[in-house]
Amino acid sequence: MTGGGDRGDVGMPDVVAPGCFPPWADLDAGLVSTIAACSALKDYASCRAVCAAWRAALPPPLSRPLAVLPADDAARLPVSLAACALHARRWARLHHDGTLLHHPPARISAAPRCRCVGASRDGWVALVAGDAAAPVGPLLFNPFTGEEIPLDASLYQPAHDLAPKIVFSPNPTRRDFTAASLVRPDMVVVQRAADGCSYCEDMGPFLDAPDGVSLVDVAYGVDDVGGGKVFCLASDGEVHVLNLTRRRRAYGRMPPIQVGPLPGLPVGAVAGAEGFPPPYGVISRNTDAKNLVLCDGEVYQVWRRPSGAGSVILDAPAGAFARWVHIFEGDVFVLRYDPGSWPAAGYCWSVAGGKDLRGNAVFVGKNDAAVVRGEGVSRNSVYYWDGPREGDGDYEAVVYNVATGASVRWPAAASTRGVSSPVWYFLPAAGVGPARVGEETTAVAATSSGQEAAASSGEPDEEEHDAHCLKKTMNLLGRLDYCVNYEGSSLCEVGES
């Protein structure tokens, strides 16, 4: 045993003087992004509060695009959300810790091939599972509150299409919601619930469409008097509008669905391939991927010639400036509805320029198109899923800049393994909940008269419970700076973490 001054140096770490370690702010942005992407949502918010460098490396949670991963039956993983770490260039599955993210209901999560077929901008997703022999669902599910709303079985017909697209009204409740499903290329099924009673209506074969014309996308919006609308995009570029009044049941029945053209056009007006300036009528017939976007009260179409389709050279129509039209694989075209040009100019759509998106970033896919402003996304751009890639069945995220016309993988060289559902998802903004407080919606002019607005109703205790769950979620996330466009109207708040 030695004197008291000798401690043997066994198991005693040296004391390191302050300043020997590099400060937290000097950590590589990719490392910070990787760690934060694997964190729970509340921990991600805490990471952004460490210092200015970390905050710059991590996009605000409310403007950070998330992907929806289908269930992995082999790994016993449910349908879940994944965040992309921009600097690390990878997608990471978010944790389901039971406080911020809930598992889908057992009856659908336990079924094979559970996947997402729709998402809203206020926290809800549409799920289906199974196959034609044993379909399960569809249902609406909120991964933040754990609430679920069963939908009518007619909205999921796997014998025709294993992956329909379902859009639905904002902030749905069991007693009051609307859902529309593009169940197959010639049919839309609409389910409306009011006062606790539900009604389904089959809208197909759709409007006796000519041969070779099918439906390719649907979107949900509301008009300036609160009536719901389902916008249906056909493969030739024509848009039909299903007008759903918000009047309550009369004599035990729901008001009929009125079918008409876009606002500003008379019934019977031609708005399909002949409604585009040359040579976009030709381009319309050679772009297989089409999406509808409702942004700041405007209606847009996004056309793409997806990967694998190859390039094509076509004769230009009369009135075009060139003799041929060369459409390359991966080309993207954005058009804006412009009824003021009709009928004088002979068309009602115009080519969107760099400023037409008004600084927004638009995310299209199986989700109802999301319009976002914020850090971490490019202004005046369209984000979409391209694929699936040959060999692995996964989709690649691509961003198209409307001003420059350039498309690049987003983020560059990112691994998208596992993203086999082309759905974008965004966190619900504070104050956007089932209680419908401060409801914000896209204002689209009414296409018919006689529609009446009605106050939304629901079980008070159910709405209060849902609002409480969402408020708790937002409190756990902390006060976050964001500027996200929900249903086409800007909800802006600046806070401090």
Backbone torsions as a table, in degrees:
resi	resn	phi	psi	omega
1	MET	NA	123.2	-178.0
2	THR	-90.0	175.9	-179.7
3	GLY	-65.0	168.9	-175.4
4	GLY	-62.9	-20.2	-179.2
5	GLY	-79.2	-11.6	-178.5
6	ASP	-103.8	116.0	-176.6
7	ARG	-102.2	0.3	175.3
8	GLY	82.3	-16.1	179.4
9	ASP	54.0	32.5	179.8
10	VAL	-101.6	116.2	176.3
11	GLY	71.0	12.6	-179.4
12	MET	-108.3	111.5	-179.1
13	PRO	-69.5	149.6	175.7
14	ASP	-70.5	148.7	175.3
15	VAL	-83.8	125.9	-177.1
16	VAL	-100.2	130.7	-179.1
17	ALA	-66.1	145.2	176.5
18	PRO	-57.3	141.4	178.0
19	GLY	96.6	-10.1	179.4
20	CYS	-72.4	-31.8	176.9
21	PHE	-88.3	144.5	176.4
22	PRO	-66.0	147.8	180.0
23	PRO	-65.0	157.2	-179.7
24	TRP	-56.3	-35.0	-176.6
25	ALA	-64.9	-19.4	-177.8
26	ASP	-88.6	-1.1	178.1
27	LEU	-63.5	144.9	179.9
28	ASP	-59.1	136.2	-177.8
29	ALA	-60.8	-34.2	177.8
30	GLY	-64.6	-38.9	177.7
31	LEU	-66.5	-43.5	178.2
32	VAL	-61.2	-43.8	-179.1
33	SER	-64.4	-39.4	179.6
34	THR	-64.4	-45.3	-179.9
35	ILE	-64.4	-45.4	-176.7
36	ALA	-66.7	-35.4	-178.4
37	ALA	-65.9	-26.7	179.7
38	CYS	-90.2	1.2	-176.6
39	SER	-89.1	159.2	170.4
40	ALA	-64.9	162.6	-173.6
41	LEU	-60.7	-42.5	-179.2
42	LYS	-67.4	-33.0	177.3
43	ASP	-71.2	-32.6	176.0
44	TYR	-61.7	-43.0	178.3
45	ALA	-62.9	-36.9	178.3
46	SER	-66.8	-37.5	178.6
47	CYS	-60.7	-38.5	-179.5
48	ARG	-68.0	-18.7	-177.4
49	ALA	-91.4	-0.6	-176.6
50	VAL	-65.6	-51.0	-178.1
51	CYS	-164.0	172.3	-177.7
52	ALA	-63.8	-36.1	-179.1
53	ALA	-65.7	-41.7	178.1
54	TRP	-67.6	-39.0	179.3
55	ARG	-62.2	-38.5	178.5
56	ALA	-69.0	-30.3	-177.7
57	ALA	-79.2	-18.6	-173.9
58	LEU	-120.3	119.9	177.7
59	PRO	-63.5	152.2	175.9
60	PRO	-57.0	139.4	-177.9
61	PRO	-55.6	-35.4	-174.4
62	LEU	-77.9	-14.6	174.8
63	SER	-112.6	9.3	-179.5
64	ARG	-87.5	117.9	179.4
65	PRO	-66.8	135.6	174.8
66	LEU	-114.6	149.5	173.5
67	ALA	-101.6	153.8	176.7
68	VAL	-103.8	116.5	-179.9
69	LEU	-92.6	131.8	176.3
70	PRO	-69.1	167.9	178.7
71	ALA	-64.3	141.1	175.1
72	ASP	-105.9	96.9	-174.7
73	ASP	-62.5	-38.7	-178.0
74	ALA	-65.9	-39.5	-179.0
75	ALA	-91.1	0.5	179.8
76	ARG	57.5	43.7	177.0
77	LEU	-108.9	134.7	-178.8
78	PRO	-80.3	174.6	169.4
79	VAL	-56.3	131.3	-175.2
80	SER	-149.6	176.9	-179.2
81	LEU	-103.8	149.0	177.1
82	ALA	-130.8	140.0	177.6
83	ALA	-108.0	145.7	178.2
84	CYS	-97.0	122.6	174.2
85	ALA	-83.9	105.5	-170.4
86	LEU	-60.6	-42.8	-177.3
87	HIS	-76.8	-35.2	179.7
88	ALA	-82.1	-14.5	176.6
89	ARG	58.8	53.4	178.4
90	ARG	-153.1	159.3	175.0
91	TRP	-104.3	135.1	-178.2
92	ALA	-127.2	134.7	179.4
93	ARG	-71.8	132.0	179.0
94	LEU	-78.4	148.5	-178.6
95	HIS	-74.2	141.4	170.7
96	HIS	-99.1	92.1	-174.3
97	ASP	-95.7	2.4	177.3
98	GLY	84.8	-11.5	178.4
99	THR	-106.5	-36.1	178.8
100	LEU	-111.6	-35.2	179.1
101	LEU	-123.4	126.3	-179.6
102	HIS	-102.8	152.1	173.7
103	HIS	-74.5	148.1	173.3
104	PRO	-61.6	161.1	179.7
105	PRO	-55.0	146.2	-173.9
106	ALA	-60.1	-36.4	-174.2
107	ARG	-66.2	-25.1	178.4
108	ILE	-101.8	-33.8	-179.9
109	SER	-70.7	-26.8	179.5
110	ALA	-82.9	-15.7	179.5
111	ALA	-75.9	150.5	-180.0
112	PRO	-68.7	151.3	174.2
113	ARG	60.3	42.5	175.9
114	CYS	-73.8	131.3	-175.8
115	ARG	-152.1	165.4	-178.5
116	CYS	-97.1	134.0	-179.5
117	VAL	-125.0	16.4	177.8
118	GLY	177.1	154.2	178.0
119	ALA	-153.7	144.6	177.8
120	SER	-105.8	179.8	-179.7
121	ARG	-98.1	16.5	178.2
122	ASP	-130.4	26.5	168.1
123	GLY	103.6	-2.2	-176.1
124	TRP	-101.7	151.2	173.4
125	VAL	-129.8	157.5	174.6
126	ALA	-108.1	129.6	-175.3
127	LEU	-122.1	145.2	170.2
128	VAL	-136.4	164.9	179.2
129	ALA	-154.8	167.3	176.9
130	GLY	81.6	-168.7	179.5
131	ASP	-132.3	-167.3	-176.1
132	ALA	-62.0	-30.4	-178.6
133	ALA	-76.5	-32.5	-177.2
134	ALA	-143.9	69.4	179.9
135	PRO	-71.4	143.6	177.2
136	VAL	-128.8	132.2	-176.7
137	GLY	98.1	-166.2	5.9
138	PRO	-83.6	166.5	173.8
139	LEU	-153.3	156.9	172.9
140	LEU	-96.6	138.7	-176.0
141	PHE	-139.4	137.9	176.6
142	ASN	-109.1	108.2	-176.5
143	PRO	-69.0	-9.3	179.3
144	PHE	-93.3	-39.0	179.7
145	THR	-98.2	-17.9	-176.3
146	GLY	81.3	2.0	-179.5
147	GLU	-72.5	150.6	177.5
148	GLU	-137.4	149.6	177.7
149	ILE	-132.1	107.3	177.7
150	PRO	-64.8	140.1	176.5
151	LEU	-107.7	162.7	179.9
152	ASP	-66.2	143.7	-176.7
153	ALA	-61.5	-23.7	-177.7
154	SER	-67.8	-16.2	179.3
155	LEU	-79.4	-5.2	177.7
156	TYR	-134.0	108.7	-178.5
157	GLN	-124.3	80.0	-173.9
158	PRO	-64.4	-16.1	176.2
159	ALA	-64.0	-25.2	179.9
160	HIS	-101.7	-39.5	-176.6
161	ASP	-154.6	119.4	-179.0
162	LEU	-74.0	-14.4	-177.6
163	ALA	-134.4	76.3	176.7
164	PRO	-70.9	175.2	171.9
165	LYS	-116.7	126.1	-179.0
166	ILE	-116.4	125.9	173.4
167	VAL	-116.7	156.2	-174.7
168	PHE	-154.3	165.8	-176.0
169	SER	-70.3	154.5	179.5
170	PRO	-66.9	148.7	175.5
171	ASN	50.4	57.5	-176.9
172	PRO	-70.3	150.7	169.3
173	THR	-129.1	165.3	-178.8
174	ARG	-60.7	-29.5	-176.3
175	ARG	-93.3	-12.4	-174.5
176	ASP	-151.0	103.3	176.1
177	PHE	-163.0	164.3	171.9
178	THR	-132.6	135.7	176.8
179	ALA	-135.4	139.0	178.0
180	ALA	-129.0	136.6	-176.3
181	SER	-125.1	129.0	171.2
182	LEU	-85.1	82.8	-170.4
183	VAL	-73.3	-28.9	174.3
184	ARG	-159.1	169.2	-170.5
185	PRO	-60.1	-16.0	-179.5
186	ASP	-120.2	18.8	-175.0
187	MET	-149.2	135.4	170.2
188	VAL	-120.0	133.0	175.9
189	VAL	-111.8	130.6	-178.0
190	VAL	-116.7	128.9	175.0
191	GLN	-115.5	125.8	177.6
192	ARG	-121.1	131.8	178.3
193	ALA	-119.2	133.8	176.9
194	ALA	-151.0	138.4	179.7
195	ASP	57.3	27.5	177.7
196	GLY	84.7	-3.3	178.5
197	CYS	-107.6	143.9	-174.3
198	SER	-121.0	144.5	-179.0
199	TYR	-135.8	136.1	178.3
200	CYS	-115.7	140.3	179.7
201	GLU	-133.5	131.1	-178.0
202	ASP	-94.3	118.8	-177.1
203	MET	-100.8	23.9	-178.2
204	GLY	-130.1	164.9	-1.7
205	PRO	-57.6	135.9	-164.5
206	PHE	-71.3	108.5	169.8
207	LEU	52.1	28.0	179.5
208	ASP	49.8	50.8	-177.4
209	ALA	-62.4	146.2	177.7
210	PRO	-62.8	161.0	-179.8
211	ASP	-57.7	140.5	178.2
212	GLY	86.2	-7.9	179.4
213	VAL	-102.7	130.2	179.7
214	SER	-136.0	169.4	176.2
215	LEU	-86.2	138.8	-177.0
216	VAL	-122.7	-17.0	-179.4
217	ASP	-161.4	154.2	174.1
218	VAL	-134.5	152.1	177.8
219	ALA	-143.8	150.5	180.0
220	TYR	-111.3	136.5	175.9
221	GLY	-151.3	179.1	176.5
222	VAL	-131.7	159.0	179.2
223	ASP	-96.7	-173.8	-173.6
224	ASP	-76.7	-2.6	175.1
225	VAL	-113.9	11.4	174.3
226	GLY	91.4	2.0	178.6
227	GLY	-78.7	140.3	179.0
228	GLY	-76.7	152.4	178.3
229	LYS	-139.8	139.9	171.2
230	VAL	-113.0	117.1	179.3
231	PHE	-93.4	127.1	-176.1
232	CYS	-116.8	121.4	-178.5
233	LEU	-101.6	125.8	178.1
234	ALA	-92.9	162.4	-175.8
235	SER	-65.2	-20.7	177.4
236	ASP	-89.1	4.1	177.5
237	GLY	94.2	-4.0	179.0
238	GLU	-77.6	142.8	-178.6
239	VAL	-115.7	125.7	174.8
240	HIS	-109.0	146.6	-175.8
241	VAL	-119.8	125.4	173.3
242	LEU	-97.0	112.8	-177.7
243	ASN	-90.7	119.6	-177.2
244	LEU	-113.7	109.9	-179.2
245	THR	-72.3	156.6	178.6
246	ARG	-97.1	11.4	176.6
247	ARG	-67.5	146.7	178.8
248	ARG	-74.8	174.3	-178.3
249	ARG	-60.2	142.9	175.1
250	ALA	-123.4	123.2	-178.2
251	TYR	55.6	39.3	175.6
252	GLY	77.5	9.4	-177.9
253	ARG	-129.2	153.7	175.1
254	MET	-83.8	150.4	175.4
255	PRO	-60.1	147.8	-177.8
256	PRO	-67.7	155.1	174.6
257	ILE	-82.4	126.7	178.6
258	GLN	-98.7	130.0	-179.0
259	VAL	-103.9	129.3	-179.5
260	GLY	-154.2	-178.7	177.8
261	PRO	-84.2	-179.1	174.2
262	LEU	-62.2	153.1	179.7
263	PRO	-59.1	140.9	-179.8
264	GLY	97.2	-8.7	178.0
265	LEU	-114.0	139.6	175.4
266	PRO	-73.0	156.7	177.3
267	VAL	-59.2	131.8	-179.5
268	GLY	93.4	-6.1	179.1
269	ALA	-67.1	144.2	-179.8
270	VAL	-82.4	120.0	180.0
271	ALA	-131.5	15.5	179.9
272	GLY	-88.1	-133.7	-175.6
273	ALA	-59.7	-31.0	179.1
274	GLU	-77.0	-7.6	-178.1
275	GLY	-91.6	8.1	-177.9
276	PHE	-111.8	146.5	176.2
277	PRO	-66.6	148.8	178.5
278	PRO	-65.5	142.8	4.5
279	PRO	-99.4	29.2	-171.5
280	TYR	-73.1	-16.8	171.2
281	GLY	-64.4	-40.7	176.6
282	VAL	-68.7	-42.9	-179.7
283	ILE	-61.8	-38.4	-179.3
284	SER	-58.3	-38.3	-177.5
285	ARG	-76.4	-7.5	-177.0
286	ASN	-124.5	21.2	173.2
287	THR	-124.0	107.1	-172.2
288	ASP	-77.5	-30.2	-176.8
289	ALA	-96.1	118.8	-179.2
290	LYS	-134.1	142.2	177.9
291	ASN	-137.3	150.1	174.0
292	LEU	-99.6	142.7	178.7
293	VAL	-134.4	130.7	172.3
294	LEU	-107.6	115.2	-173.2
295	CYS	-138.7	118.3	177.0
296	ASP	50.9	43.3	178.3
297	GLY	79.1	2.7	179.2
298	GLU	-108.2	155.0	177.0
299	VAL	-111.1	129.0	-179.6
300	TYR	-124.5	155.2	167.3
301	GLN	-118.6	138.6	174.9
302	VAL	-117.3	117.3	179.5
303	TRP	-108.2	144.4	177.2
304	ARG	-140.7	147.3	166.0
305	ARG	-103.4	101.1	-167.9
306	PRO	-69.9	164.7	176.4
307	SER	-58.8	140.3	-179.0
308	GLY	95.7	-16.2	-179.3
309	ALA	-81.9	-16.2	-178.6
310	GLY	74.8	178.3	177.7
311	SER	-99.5	161.3	-178.5
312	VAL	-146.9	142.8	175.9
313	ILE	-116.3	125.4	-175.2
314	LEU	-127.1	156.0	173.7
315	ASP	-69.4	134.4	179.7
316	ALA	-75.8	145.6	178.4
317	PRO	-74.7	168.5	176.8
318	ALA	-62.2	138.0	179.8
319	GLY	98.0	-11.9	178.5
320	ALA	-80.5	160.3	-176.7
321	PHE	-85.9	-10.5	-178.4
322	ALA	-127.2	164.4	-179.2
323	ARG	-82.4	-27.6	-178.4
324	TRP	-128.7	156.8	174.4
325	VAL	-115.9	118.0	-179.6
326	HIS	-106.5	112.2	179.1
327	ILE	-106.8	117.1	-177.3
328	PHE	-90.0	152.6	173.0
329	GLU	-59.3	129.5	-178.8
330	GLY	92.6	-4.3	179.0
331	ASP	-62.8	144.0	179.0
332	VAL	-125.4	137.9	178.6
333	PHE	-130.2	134.2	-179.9
334	VAL	-121.2	125.9	179.7
335	LEU	-124.2	146.5	-178.1
336	ARG	-114.7	135.8	178.3
337	TYR	-67.3	124.6	-174.5
338	ASP	-134.3	77.9	-175.8
339	PRO	-65.5	-18.5	178.9
340	GLY	-65.4	-19.3	179.4
341	SER	-83.5	-9.9	-176.6
342	TRP	-106.4	140.7	2.0
343	PRO	-94.6	-0.7	-174.1
344	ALA	-56.2	-48.0	-177.7
345	ALA	-83.0	-13.8	179.6
346	GLY	88.2	2.3	177.9
347	TYR	-146.9	161.0	-176.6
348	CYS	-124.4	12.6	175.4
349	TRP	-126.5	141.9	177.1
350	SER	-125.2	157.6	-178.9
351	VAL	-74.6	127.3	-178.1
352	ALA	-77.3	134.5	176.4
353	GLY	-97.6	-175.5	-176.0
354	GLY	-61.7	-29.2	-176.9
355	LYS	-94.8	-7.0	-175.6
356	ASP	-67.7	-25.4	178.4
357	LEU	-84.0	-1.7	171.8
358	ARG	57.5	39.1	177.4
359	GLY	81.2	4.6	-177.9
360	ASN	-85.4	157.8	166.5
361	ALA	-110.4	130.8	-175.2
362	VAL	-111.7	131.3	-179.2
363	PHE	-116.1	116.9	-176.9
364	VAL	-117.9	151.3	179.6
365	GLY	170.3	-146.0	174.5
366	LYS	-69.4	-18.2	177.7
367	ASN	-75.5	158.2	167.5
368	ASP	-67.0	124.4	-168.1
369	ALA	-46.9	130.0	-179.7
370	ALA	-101.5	137.6	180.0
371	VAL	-116.0	122.4	-169.2
372	VAL	-131.3	140.5	167.2
373	ARG	-123.1	133.1	178.2
374	GLY	162.1	175.6	177.5
375	GLU	-66.4	149.8	175.3
376	GLY	87.8	-4.7	176.5
377	VAL	-126.8	155.1	-178.1
378	SER	-90.4	134.7	177.9
379	ARG	-69.4	151.0	176.1
380	ASN	52.4	46.7	-177.7
381	SER	-133.9	159.1	176.7
382	VAL	-117.9	124.1	175.9
383	TYR	-102.1	133.3	-178.9
384	TYR	-147.6	166.3	177.0
385	TRP	-100.9	125.1	179.1
386	ASP	-110.2	136.8	179.4
387	GLY	138.5	-154.2	3.5
388	PRO	-72.1	153.0	-179.3
389	ARG	-67.0	147.5	-178.2
390	GLU	-66.7	129.5	174.9
391	GLY	104.8	-42.0	-176.0
392	ASP	-116.8	-6.4	176.4
393	GLY	70.3	12.5	-178.7
394	ASP	-99.7	155.8	-179.7
395	TYR	-95.9	153.5	174.1
396	GLU	-110.2	138.4	175.3
397	ALA	-83.4	132.3	-178.4
398	VAL	-131.9	143.2	175.9
399	VAL	-118.3	131.6	-179.9
400	TYR	-113.6	124.2	179.1
401	ASN	-90.1	116.5	-175.4
402	VAL	-65.5	-35.1	-177.0
403	ALA	-70.3	-43.2	-176.0
404	THR	-95.1	-19.9	-177.6
405	GLY	76.9	13.2	-177.8
406	ALA	-97.2	141.1	175.1
407	SER	-117.6	132.2	177.9
408	VAL	-136.1	150.8	175.2
409	ARG	-63.4	142.6	-176.3
410	TRP	-126.0	127.0	-21.5
411	PRO	-69.5	166.7	-175.0
412	ALA	-58.0	131.6	175.9
413	ALA	61.9	23.0	179.4
414	ALA	-74.0	144.8	174.6
415	SER	-83.2	124.5	179.5
416	THR	-111.5	21.9	-177.5
417	ARG	-57.6	129.0	179.3
418	GLY	99.3	-15.5	179.9
419	VAL	-87.1	84.8	-177.4
420	SER	-110.0	10.4	172.0
421	SER	-120.3	116.7	-176.1
422	PRO	-77.0	67.4	-175.8
423	VAL	-126.6	133.4	171.2
424	TRP	-100.9	145.7	-179.0
425	TYR	-138.8	141.2	178.0
426	PHE	-129.8	146.6	178.9
427	LEU	-62.3	144.0	177.5
428	PRO	-67.9	138.4	179.1
429	ALA	-75.0	151.3	176.8
430	ALA	-59.4	134.2	179.6
431	GLY	89.5	-7.6	176.5
432	VAL	-102.6	96.2	-175.0
433	GLY	-144.0	-179.4	-176.9
434	PRO	-60.7	-20.1	-179.0
435	ALA	-75.5	-5.5	176.1
436	ARG	60.6	30.5	176.8
437	VAL	-75.7	125.1	179.5
438	GLY	62.7	42.2	-177.4
439	GLU	-61.4	131.6	-179.5
440	GLU	-118.4	131.5	-177.2
441	THR	-141.3	160.3	177.1
442	THR	-73.1	127.5	179.7
443	ALA	-90.7	114.3	176.0
444	VAL	-123.5	130.3	-174.7
445	ALA	-57.6	142.8	-178.8
446	ALA	-66.0	141.1	-179.5
447	THR	-96.6	-6.3	178.5
448	SER	-148.7	155.4	-179.3
449	SER	-89.9	168.5	175.6
450	GLY	88.6	0.8	178.7
451	GLN	-81.4	138.4	-176.9
452	GLU	-118.3	140.9	175.3
453	ALA	-86.9	144.1	177.8
454	ALA	-133.9	145.1	179.0
455	ALA	-66.8	136.8	178.6
456	SER	-71.7	143.7	-179.0
457	SER	-127.3	167.8	179.3
458	GLY	175.8	171.2	177.8
459	GLU	-67.5	120.0	-177.4
460	PRO	-57.4	-41.1	-177.3
461	ASP	-68.0	-36.7	178.3
462	GLU	-65.7	-44.2	-178.9
463	GLU	-66.9	-41.0	179.9
464	GLU	-64.2	-38.5	178.5
465	HIS	-63.8	-46.4	-179.7
466	ASP	-63.3	-42.5	179.7
467	ALA	-63.2	-38.2	179.3
468	HIS	-64.5	-42.7	179.6
469	CYS	-61.8	-43.6	-178.9
470	LEU	-68.2	-39.1	178.0
471	LYS	-62.4	-40.0	177.7
472	LYS	-62.3	-41.4	178.7
473	THR	-61.0	-46.0	-178.5
474	MET	-66.4	-34.5	177.7
475	ASN	-65.5	-36.9	178.1
476	LEU	-67.6	-32.5	178.5
477	LEU	-72.9	-21.1	-178.7
478	GLY	86.7	174.4	177.8
479	ARG	-80.3	119.0	-172.2
480	LEU	-120.4	142.8	175.5
481	ASP	-82.5	135.3	179.9
482	TYR	-162.2	162.5	172.6
483	CYS	-149.9	91.4	-174.3
484	VAL	-116.1	138.6	-178.2
485	ASN	-96.7	104.9	179.4
486	TYR	-101.3	126.9	-178.6
487	GLU	54.3	31.2	173.3
488	GLY	85.6	-3.0	179.1
489	SER	-116.8	139.3	-172.5
490	SER	-80.3	129.2	173.6
491	LEU	-114.7	106.4	-172.5
492	CYS	-115.3	137.2	175.6
493	GLU	-151.9	137.4	177.3
494	VAL	-118.5	124.5	-178.6
495	GLY	-134.1	-178.8	179.0
496	GLU	-120.1	135.8	177.9
497	SER	-89.2	NA	NA
